[in-house]
Amino acid sequence: MDKLSKLKSHGAWVGRWTFILAATGSAVGLGNIWGFPYKAGTNGGGAFVLIYLLCILAIGIPIMISEIIIGRRSGNSPINAMRLVARDSNSSSGWQIVGWSGILAGILILSFYSVIAGICFNYIFIAASSTGSISSPDQFAEVISSPINLILWHTLFMILTALIVSAGVKNGIGRMVKILMPLLGFIMIFMVFYSVLNGDFNKAMKFLFEPDFSNVTSDTFLQAMGQAFFSLSLGMGSIMAYGAYMPKDQKVVNTSFTVASLDSLVAILAGLAIFPIIFAFNLEPNSGPGLVFVSMLSAFNQMEFGFVIGPLFFILLSIAALSSSISLLEPGVAFLAEEDILSRKRAAEILSFFIWILGLGSALSFNLWADFNLMPGRNFLDSMDFLANQILLPFGGMLIAIFVGWFMNKNLISDELGNANPLLIRIWRFFVKFIAPLSVALIFYNAIFG
Ligand code: TRP
């Protein structure tokens, strides 16, 4: 039997916009609004932002196109997609390692993602009832000091993620994303305006866009690259899994540029909303994972109707997190369901339970395990983040680029790219063959030996 006929088990998404919406829903999430600003902050600002944007262009977009091509060509979940497309290209079935490493990365990422998303849930209520009497850094310290509190919200978030994935990703997220993502964009723009008027906008612009290379190290490159992969949902098969549902007549190259631009735009908007407030309130730009919570709450505390706009902001951020988390769970669940190992529902439940347990470590890393280092100099959450973002995702992405650039059958590629602009295809080919894999390899090399 031709395995490609398994397409029926997933079915294609209807409508041109559905893929763009789902992929944007996957890409835009905590990575943009929580991760990007705080990592830019701890890495000194402008130089990190510049390297990050270069990574999006030179590594991210070429790999996104590659993931979609593989996913759509096979119509299967990432492990089988890699295996089948490799088979059809007369290459080794060993390429499926990309799918396996992706499932592992998805598990590691979702375990801490869910804890942070849980904090967003918590902040919906904090922002609604905030009287402004307690300063927001103290408020954040209080939130993370309680293991029970973090674990309860983490549990709620994992349950919601599991429920949506077990219902089948394509039922439901389309509509959710179509209305709520633009609303999130709108509220981000509103916050940027607020920051321009009430914060130290000049200092923020300088911080974000005036690169100071004096403190750039090999680690800055590794972190910026990891952030680019994370933010675009690349290197683990999320986009590949969604590509499997993409209609054949949709243009891969244009779509990838659209998704990547929207994603970067939201990250930059988040930076422009957060840093003016950080500087105006004399908060520390390098204070770490609490940055978005502390800065936004400070703003909502000051703002008229902050008790309405604040909760709305955290509701939308939580939904953005959900539309991302489902794409982290989807590759593993789709694989188990496709192989008839478990039903989709069971697979979602069991995987989520496992991820939930792992997430307890990240919840505790904020309090009881604060002094426990899983890896040298990194607590539990930082270790998960490091392993996934800075190792597994770039590694998976590099293999995907090498596979598509050097091994995948050219006719299959042309089929998928259709009549895209030939010049654009040539440029893309050059980037997947050389620039993307070599950049990842170089950044790895420098981080290890540099
Ligand atoms: N991109 C999402 C964010 O920025 C998170 C995410 C979803 C992700 N799917 C992924 C990260 C796959 C890495 C790989 O919040």
Residues whose N, C-alpha, C, O or C-beta is under 5 A from the ligand:
A	BS01	LIG	S26 A27 V28 G29 L30 G31 N32 F229 F230 S231 L232 S233 L234 M236 S238 S324 S327 L328
